[in-house]
Amino acid sequence: MKLGILGSGKIVQEVIQVLEEIDDIEVVAIAARNREKLEKFSRDHNIGRFYTSIDELLDDSNVEVVYIGLPNNLHYDAMKKAIARGKNIICEKPFTSNISEAGEIHKLADEAGVMVVEAMSHRFIPNASRVKSLIGDLGDIKLVSFNYSQYSSRYDAFMNGKIAPAFSLESSGGCLMDLNLYNIAFAVDTFGKAEEVYYFANMDRGIDTSGIAILDYGDFKVSCIGSKDTDAPLTNTIQGTKGSIIITDALNSFGSFEFRDKDYRHFNFNDDTKSRIYYEFVESSKIFSENDRKRVDELMDMTLDYMEVMTNLRKSAEISFPADNI
């Protein structure tokens, strides 16, 4: 798979290290705005071509698949452009700013015969898949609590008036769209869409820096905590009448977990030598090489569910992005 990368930020820095481990993925081009940074990045990672505009990369006939690692609000336009040129896509989460944009991308991709996959790491991690398979052994689910709290390296600058995309309304940022999305996406994958959803946000300068999302499934409740302004142990629990599962890791990494009923069992099905995002790129490469459109459709249905829930959560907290009104 010949891959072109859009972006050069923190997530791209992480992704490129992983891609160098995967034999059937070749990064042939990268595009970002900072030419000096691109030159060094391309040299350091042996990338043959770099561009300072998205359009130039998308017009490169050697690029078969585009990985989009741009700020959240730019995903939609970048995907539209890539679809128009017939490029398959791996788009970083969150897929788009809202459900309306996500639905249009789905429609355009379907019409163009283009395959689009969201880079949502837990969907491909062995431990996450195994936990989902064990839910039925817990009896009736009663309470679920997920917590991804991580003091942001950009929070101090934000408090001093320097606004990074992660804390920008214009960039469709905020804690819900960043950290808490992982909690919500795993909940939706595991239990489906809730009957009611609510988001109680701590707001500063118009953006949510932390908050609690409540997903009400009628017979049980799910609490999803996300924070970029505080730090806390990464403890996640799924509690049922016959047992519980405890994951002491962020759900986007999904390390080892415990199953507690009458006994105590500890499990780890991951390869701990691999990055959390290794699995998603291996699987995406396989999907594209095998032209597995059924799997693409399954994954897209999951993405659309996330975006519907996320949009409704923001509405409940009266958080509106500029992208919502375009």
C-alpha positions as CSV (number, residue, x, y, z in Angstrom):
1,M,0.0,0.0,0.0
2,K,1.5,3.3,-1.1
3,L,0.5,5.9,1.5
4,G,0.4,9.7,1.5
5,I,0.3,11.5,4.8
6,L,-1.6,14.8,5.4
7,G,-0.2,16.6,8.5
8,S,3.0,16.6,10.5
9,G,1.7,17.1,14.1
10,K,1.9,14.9,17.2
11,I,-0.2,12.1,15.9
12,V,1.7,11.9,12.7
13,Q,5.0,11.7,14.6
14,E,3.6,8.7,16.4
15,V,2.1,7.0,13.3
16,I,5.3,7.3,11.2
17,Q,7.2,5.2,13.8
18,V,4.6,2.4,13.5
19,L,4.4,2.5,9.7
20,E,8.1,1.8,9.5
21,E,7.5,-1.6,11.2
22,I,4.8,-2.7,8.6
23,D,6.4,-4.2,5.5
24,D,3.4,-3.8,3.2
25,I,2.9,-0.1,3.8
26,E,5.2,2.4,2.0
27,V,5.0,6.1,2.8
28,V,5.6,7.8,-0.5
29,A,4.6,11.4,0.2
30,I,3.7,13.8,3.0
31,A,2.1,17.2,2.9
32,A,2.1,20.0,5.5
33,R,2.5,23.8,5.6
34,N,6.0,24.1,7.2
35,R,8.5,23.4,4.4
36,E,11.5,23.4,6.7
37,K,9.9,20.9,9.1
38,L,8.8,18.8,6.1
39,E,12.3,18.6,4.7
40,K,13.7,17.3,7.9
41,F,10.8,15.0,8.5
42,S,11.1,13.5,5.0
43,R,14.8,13.1,5.3
44,D,14.6,11.5,8.8
45,H,12.0,9.0,7.7
46,N,13.1,8.4,4.1
47,I,9.9,9.8,2.5
48,G,10.5,10.4,-1.2
49,R,8.3,13.5,-1.8
50,F,6.9,16.3,0.3
51,Y,4.4,19.0,-0.6
52,T,3.3,22.2,1.1
53,S,-0.3,21.8,-0.1
54,I,-3.0,19.1,0.3
55,D,-3.9,19.3,-3.4
56,E,-0.4,18.6,-4.6
57,L,-0.2,15.4,-2.6
58,L,-3.7,14.3,-3.7
59,D,-2.7,14.8,-7.3
60,D,0.3,12.5,-6.9
61,S,-0.5,9.4,-8.9
62,N,1.8,7.3,-6.7
63,V,-0.4,7.8,-3.6
64,E,-3.0,5.1,-3.4
65,V,-4.2,5.7,0.2
66,V,-4.3,9.0,2.1
67,Y,-3.8,9.1,5.9
68,I,-5.4,12.3,7.3
69,G,-3.7,13.5,10.5
70,L,-4.9,17.1,10.3
71,P,-6.8,19.2,13.0
72,N,-10.3,17.9,13.5
73,N,-12.1,20.6,11.5
74,L,-10.0,19.9,8.4
75,H,-10.9,16.2,8.1
76,Y,-14.1,16.8,6.2
77,D,-12.7,19.0,3.4
78,A,-9.6,16.8,3.1
79,M,-11.7,13.7,2.7
80,K,-14.0,15.3,0.1
81,K,-10.9,16.3,-1.9
82,A,-9.4,12.8,-1.6
83,I,-12.7,11.1,-2.6
84,A,-13.0,13.3,-5.7
85,R,-9.6,12.0,-6.8
86,G,-10.5,8.4,-6.1
87,K,-8.1,7.9,-3.1
88,N,-8.9,5.5,-0.4
89,I,-8.7,7.0,3.1
90,I,-7.6,6.4,6.6
91,C,-8.9,9.3,8.7
92,E,-7.7,10.1,12.2
93,K,-10.4,10.4,14.9
94,P,-12.7,12.2,15.3
95,F,-13.9,11.4,11.8
96,T,-15.6,14.7,11.3
97,S,-16.9,17.6,13.4
98,N,-20.5,16.3,13.4
99,I,-22.9,13.7,12.1
100,S,-24.0,15.8,9.1
101,E,-20.4,15.9,7.7
102,A,-19.9,12.2,8.5
103,G,-23.1,11.3,6.6
104,E,-22.1,13.3,3.6
105,I,-18.6,11.7,3.5
106,H,-20.2,8.2,3.7
107,K,-22.5,9.1,0.8
108,L,-19.8,10.6,-1.4
109,A,-17.4,7.7,-0.8
110,D,-20.1,5.2,-1.6
111,E,-21.0,6.9,-4.8
112,A,-17.3,7.1,-5.8
113,G,-16.5,3.6,-4.8
114,V,-13.8,4.9,-2.4
115,M,-13.0,3.0,0.8
116,V,-12.8,5.2,4.0
117,V,-11.8,3.9,7.4
118,E,-11.5,5.8,10.7
119,A,-8.3,5.4,12.7
120,M,-10.0,4.4,15.9
121,S,-7.4,2.2,17.6
122,H,-9.4,0.1,20.1
123,R,-11.5,-1.5,17.2
124,F,-8.4,-3.5,16.2
125,I,-6.7,-4.2,19.5
126,P,-6.9,-7.8,20.7
127,N,-7.7,-7.0,24.3
128,A,-10.6,-4.8,23.4
129,S,-12.1,-7.5,21.2
130,R,-11.7,-10.0,23.9
131,V,-13.4,-7.8,26.5
132,K,-16.4,-7.4,24.2
133,S,-16.6,-11.1,23.8
134,L,-16.7,-11.6,27.6
135,I,-19.5,-9.1,28.3
136,G,-22.1,-11.9,28.2
137,D,-20.3,-13.6,31.1
138,L,-21.0,-10.7,33.5
139,G,-24.7,-11.3,33.8
140,D,-26.9,-8.2,33.7
141,I,-24.9,-5.1,33.2
142,K,-25.6,-2.5,35.8
143,L,-22.9,0.1,35.9
144,V,-20.1,1.1,33.5
145,S,-17.4,3.7,34.3
146,F,-14.7,4.8,31.9
147,N,-12.1,7.5,32.8
148,Y,-9.5,9.0,30.5
149,S,-8.0,11.9,32.4
150,Q,-4.7,13.2,31.3
151,Y,-3.3,16.7,32.0
152,S,-2.7,18.2,28.7
153,S,0.8,19.4,27.8
154,R,-1.0,22.4,26.1
155,Y,-3.3,23.3,29.0
156,D,-0.9,25.7,30.8
157,A,-0.4,27.6,27.5
158,F,-4.2,27.6,27.0
159,M,-4.7,29.2,30.4
160,N,-2.2,31.9,29.4
161,G,-4.1,32.6,26.2
162,K,-2.3,30.5,23.6
163,I,-5.0,28.4,22.0
164,A,-3.8,25.1,20.4
165,P,-6.3,23.3,18.0
166,A,-7.1,20.8,20.8
167,F,-8.6,23.7,22.8
168,S,-10.1,25.6,19.9
169,L,-13.8,25.7,18.9
170,E,-12.8,26.7,15.4
171,S,-10.8,23.5,15.2
172,S,-13.7,21.4,16.6
173,G,-11.6,20.7,19.7
174,G,-12.3,20.1,23.3
175,C,-12.0,17.2,25.7
176,L,-15.1,15.4,24.4
177,M,-13.8,15.3,20.9
178,D,-10.3,14.3,22.0
179,L,-10.0,12.0,25.0
180,N,-13.6,11.2,25.9
181,L,-14.4,10.1,22.4
182,Y,-12.4,6.9,23.0
183,N,-14.6,6.1,26.0
184,I,-17.8,6.8,24.2
185,A,-16.8,4.9,21.0
186,F,-15.9,1.8,23.0
187,A,-19.2,2.1,24.9
188,V,-21.2,2.4,21.6
189,D,-19.3,-0.5,20.0
190,T,-20.0,-2.7,23.0
191,F,-23.5,-1.7,24.0
192,G,-24.9,0.1,21.0
193,K,-26.4,3.6,21.0
194,A,-28.0,4.7,24.3
195,E,-31.6,5.7,24.8
196,E,-30.6,9.1,26.1
197,V,-27.2,10.9,26.3
198,Y,-26.1,13.9,28.4
199,Y,-22.8,15.8,28.6
200,F,-21.9,17.8,31.7
201,A,-18.9,19.9,30.8
202,N,-16.4,22.1,32.6
203,M,-16.1,25.1,30.3
204,D,-13.3,27.6,30.0
205,R,-12.9,30.2,27.2
206,G,-15.9,28.6,25.4
207,I,-14.4,25.1,25.2
208,D,-14.8,22.0,27.4
209,T,-11.6,21.2,29.2
210,S,-13.1,18.2,31.0
211,G,-16.5,16.7,31.5
212,I,-18.7,13.7,32.2
213,A,-20.9,12.0,29.5
214,I,-23.8,9.9,30.7
215,L,-25.2,7.3,28.4
216,D,-28.5,6.0,29.6
217,Y,-29.3,2.5,28.4
218,G,-32.5,2.1,30.5
219,D,-31.4,-1.0,32.5
220,F,-27.9,0.3,33.0
221,K,-25.9,3.5,32.9
222,V,-22.5,4.3,31.4
223,S,-20.4,7.2,32.8
224,C,-17.6,8.5,30.5
225,I,-15.1,10.9,32.1
226,G,-12.6,12.8,30.1
227,S,-10.2,15.5,31.3
228,K,-7.4,17.6,29.8
229,D,-7.2,19.9,32.9
230,T,-6.6,17.2,35.6
231,D,-4.8,13.9,35.9
232,A,-6.1,10.6,37.4
233,P,-5.5,6.9,37.4
234,L,-6.8,5.3,34.2
235,T,-9.4,2.9,35.7
236,N,-12.3,1.5,33.7
237,T,-14.9,-0.9,35.0
238,I,-17.8,-2.8,33.6
239,Q,-20.0,-4.2,36.4
240,G,-22.6,-6.9,36.0
241,T,-24.6,-9.1,38.4
242,K,-22.2,-12.0,37.9
243,G,-18.9,-10.3,37.7
244,S,-16.9,-7.3,36.6
245,I,-14.1,-6.4,34.2
246,I,-11.4,-3.9,35.1
247,I,-9.1,-2.2,32.5
248,T,-6.3,-0.1,34.1
249,D,-5.4,1.6,30.9
250,A,-6.8,4.2,28.5
251,L,-9.2,2.6,26.1
252,N,-7.3,3.7,23.1
253,S,-4.3,1.6,24.3
254,F,-6.3,-1.1,26.0
255,G,-3.7,-2.9,28.0
256,S,-4.2,-5.9,30.2
257,F,-7.5,-6.4,32.0
258,E,-8.9,-8.3,34.9
259,F,-12.1,-10.5,35.1
260,R,-13.5,-10.8,38.5
261,D,-16.3,-13.2,39.5
262,K,-15.8,-15.9,42.1
263,D,-12.3,-16.0,40.9
264,Y,-9.8,-13.5,39.8
265,R,-8.2,-13.8,36.3
266,H,-5.8,-11.5,34.6
267,F,-5.6,-11.4,30.7
268,N,-3.4,-9.8,28.1
269,F,-3.8,-10.8,24.4
270,N,-1.8,-7.9,23.0
271,D,1.7,-8.0,21.7
272,D,3.3,-5.6,24.2
273,T,6.1,-4.9,21.7
274,K,3.7,-3.2,19.4
275,S,2.2,0.3,19.6
276,R,-1.5,0.8,20.2
277,I,-1.9,1.9,16.6
278,Y,0.0,-0.9,15.0
279,Y,-3.1,-3.1,14.8
280,E,-5.3,-0.5,13.0
281,F,-2.8,0.1,10.2
282,V,-2.2,-3.6,9.7
283,E,-5.9,-4.2,9.5
284,S,-6.5,-1.2,7.2
285,S,-3.8,-2.3,4.9
286,K,-5.4,-5.8,4.7
287,I,-8.8,-4.2,4.1
288,F,-7.6,-2.2,1.2
289,S,-5.4,-4.9,-0.4
290,E,-8.3,-7.4,-0.3
291,N,-10.9,-4.7,-1.4
292,D,-13.0,-5.8,1.7
293,R,-15.9,-3.5,1.2
294,K,-18.1,-5.4,3.6
295,R,-15.6,-4.7,6.4
296,V,-15.4,-1.0,5.4
297,D,-19.2,-0.8,5.6
298,E,-19.2,-2.3,9.1
299,L,-16.6,0.1,10.3
300,M,-18.4,3.1,8.7
301,D,-21.6,2.1,10.5
302,M,-19.7,2.2,13.8
303,T,-18.2,5.6,12.9
304,L,-21.6,7.1,12.0
305,D,-22.9,5.9,15.4
306,Y,-20.1,7.6,17.2
307,M,-20.6,10.8,15.4
308,E,-24.4,10.8,16.0
309,V,-23.8,10.3,19.8
310,M,-21.0,12.9,19.9
311,T,-23.2,15.4,18.1
312,N,-26.1,14.8,20.5
313,L,-23.7,15.0,23.6
314,R,-22.5,18.4,22.4
315,K,-26.1,19.6,21.8
316,S,-27.0,18.6,25.4
317,A,-24.1,20.8,26.7
318,E,-24.9,23.6,24.2
319,I,-21.4,23.3,22.6
320,S,-21.5,24.5,19.0
321,F,-18.6,24.4,16.5
322,P,-18.4,26.8,13.5
323,A,-18.5,23.6,11.4
324,D,-22.0,22.9,12.6
325,N,-23.4,25.9,10.8
326,I,-21.6,25.6,7.5
